[in-house]
Amino acid sequence: MLATLGVSIGGLIATSAIQWTSTYASAADFECASARVLDGDTFDCGSTRVRLHGIDAPELEGHCRPGRQCAPGDPYASTEHLRQLVSGVTVRCQQTDTDVYGRAVARCTAADRDLSCAQIDGGFAIRRYGMLLC
């Protein structure tokens, strides 16, 4: 009887943990049917501002704060490349963090292509702010 009780309690604990884990994981996942690109590493997904995980894209004119080492390159080309990647497709994201500005930091894909990696591969961003395997 004690063995049966132990198995039952163990099963309940395992089931609760599985449900909690899957609920927690899905809370960090979101989709965006119409992303509005702001620059080469940031876009709006509805009311959520998203910063792409692990990259830094060139800043638009006037956006590189004094004393900050900003990413090299053409900010307009970087922005346009990201805009093309998300145009007409659903963007799927998994939030990894929240940055100091309150933006969701996320790994995102569009048409099964990782957006951070696509920006790096195209020369439109550099690796920065954490580990990124492409």
N, C-alpha and C positions, 0 to 999 in steps of 0.2 A: 504494500500500500504506500509506504514511504517512497519507494522507487517511482511509482506511478505519479505521485504528487510532485516529486522532483522533476520528472520529465514534463509534466503539464506546466509547471511554473517556468521551467527552462524554455519551453515552447512559447509561452506567453511573452517572456522577456525577449526572446529572439524575434518574434513577430513584431513586437513593439519597436525594437531597434531597427528592423528592416523598414517598417512603415515610417519611422522618424527620419531615417537616412534618406529614403526616396522622396519624402516630402521636402526635406531640407535641400536636397540636390535640385529638385525641380523648381524650388523657389528662386534659385540663382540662374535658371535658364529662361530665356525670353526670345521672342521673335519680333521682327519688325518688317511689316509689309511695304513700308515706304520710308526709308531712311533719308534724312535731310543732312547732307554732308556739310560740315562747317570748315574743316581743313583736312590735311592729309592723315590725321590720326583721331579725329573726333567727329561724331555725328549725333543727331538727335533721333531717337526712336520714340515717337509720341512725346510724352513729357519727360522721358529719361534721356539724359545726356550720357553718351557712351564714349569712353576713351579706349582705344585699342591697346590691348595688353602687349607689353614688351617692346614697343617701338616709340620712336620720336621722329616726327616729320618736320620739315622746315616750317618755321612760323611765318604767317602772313605779315605783311609790312606793319610795323608798329607793335607787334605782339611779343617780341623777344625782350623780356625784362632786362634792364641793365644788370650786369654781373652774371648773367646766365649764359652758359655755353649752349647755344641753339644748334639744332641739326643743320648741316649744310644742304644746299640744293634749292631748287625752284619751288616755292610754296604753292604757286598756282598750278604747276604741272602735277604736284603731289595731290592736291585737292581734287583736280580733275580726274586723275587716275582712280582715286577712291570712289568718286562719283560714278564713274563708268562701271566699276566693279559691283556696285550696289543697285545700279539702275535697272528697274523692272523685275527685280527678284526679291524674294524674301530673305532677310538677313537673320541668321540664327546665332544667338550669343549665349555664352555661359560666363556669368559674372565671376571674376576671381578676386575682386577687391573693390573698395571705394576710395577714391583719391582725396587729397586735402581740399579739393574744390567741390566735393560731393558728387562727382561723376562716377558712374559705374565703370570700373575697369573690367574689360571682358575680352575673351577669345571669341571671335566672330567669324562666321563663314557666310559666303554668298555663292550660290551655285556650286556647292561643295568645295569651295576654295577658301583657305584661311586668309582673311583680309590682312592681318599683320604680316604674314609671310609674303603675300602678293605685293605689298608695299615695299618690303625689303628687296625681294627678287627683282622688282622693276627699277630699283635705285631711287625710290621715292620716300624712303625713310631709313633710319638706322636702328639697330638693336640698342635698347636702353631700358632701364627700369625693370630689371628682373630677367629671369631665364626664359628664352623662347627657342624652341626647337622647331625648325622648319624642314 
